[in-house]
Amino acid sequence: MARQERAIRTRRTIVEAAGAVFDEHGYAASTIAMVLERADVTKGALYFHFPSKESLAQAVLDEQLPLGAVPPHPCKVQEIVDTTFVFGQRLRTNSLLKGSVRLTVDQCAPPGVDHTGPFRQWSEHVVSLLQEAREQGELLPTVALRDTADLLVGAFAGVQLMSRALHGREDLAHRISVMWAHMLPSIVVPGLLVGLDSRPDRGARVLASLGSGELVGAQA
Amino acid sequence: MARQERAIRTRRTIVEAAGAVFDEHGYAASTIAMVLERADVTKGALYFHFPSKESLAQAVLDEQLPLGAVPPHPCKVQEIVDTTFVFGQRLRTNSLLKGSVRLTVDQCAPPGVDHTGPFRQWSEHVVSLLQEAREQGELLPTVALRDTADLLVGAFAGVQLMSRALHGREDLAHRISVMWAHMLPSIVVPGLLVGLDSRPDRGARVLASLGSGELVGAQA
């Protein structure tokens, strides 16, 4: 049992190191040697978990949705809003998440790795939250679930990218807040607008409500 | 004079070849030899115009705004809308523009080249159009020019990126149309909404109105 726990921890160390290396160097210029050095594990341990650079990239991509998790909210549109702010907050500090996002948006796609997976998975996730929102009467009848979900995922990808390119993501929370100010009036019924919270510090407040354990996780 | 014209044409051939090479391979993996081969010019001609790979990248980035030009429209918000559709349309066929956009959004930034220039230039351009729109009474009082301009530029960057990753940009016009359906109600005064054209075929129609010369340019 202790051995199994150690294996899980080693695997996690390697995935986090790989995320940081992919974030700094991009997929093409990253090497397994760089990951080995950063993770400080044996070559045998790394190859036991990950036989190739492709499998490291896949593992980093697979972490993206779990790292975007937020507590459920009774208002499903608020839960979508919270997801963007928490994701944005973690993106400023979590190297694994940064690496995962870089693999998703860089055109230099790892051959043999489906780097578009996170786009599709996020779109599915938002569609299912919008579906719940619709059933609860939160949405305007004009909202087409897939179109709106894809717009939110695509626009968020670009907003974080522009914030990274121009300001190292320091103004990301403000930009996400602007995005919602422009999007929400065409998504939710008017009566819901006032009650929704899309202020820039929303992500920090949601993370704080999760307690210190989660906050430490977000800083990893 | 003939010699000068030939030099201008040669320079253009090289820039277009460089754009195509950067689009296919990304900045890091592109070489001057690849550009030489594609442009089919002499080494001397290439180095006369571009002493380095960085200067090629800079020239490709500098072409991005000119390639987004659209005819002026009396309604300035319509002119912004037209810019996104025409840009999207050209992005499907113009390799130079594709390469320029890839250099802008890929995190693998060419060292010594300001690859964030287009983000800032587009933002400036949209701010000045929004300023005119405001003076003409087109905008809601809640619109903050810089915030809204940055959102439009960032969201467009992400929407085209997601469309490229998932569908090779085939559905880009539809996605731009969805973006405007969600954005316009929070940007323009209600009386303007009905008159604005943000249907998916807007870009094709604007380009057609420019005549065949421009259309050929767009296919280059």
Interface residues (C-beta under 8 A of the other chain):
Chain A: G26 A28 A29 R102 T104 V105 D106 Q107 C108 H115 T116 F119 R120 T142 A144 D147 T148 D150 L151 V153 G154 A155 F156 A157 G158 V159 L161 M162 S163 R164 A165 L166 R175 V178 M179 A181 H182 M183 P185 S186 I187
Chain B: G26 A28 A29 R102 T104 V105 D106 Q107 C108 H115 T116 F119 R120 T142 A144 D147 T148 D150 L151 V153 G154 A155 F156 A157 G158 V159 L161 M162 S163 R164 A165 L166 R175 V178 M179 A181 H182 M183 P185 S186 I187
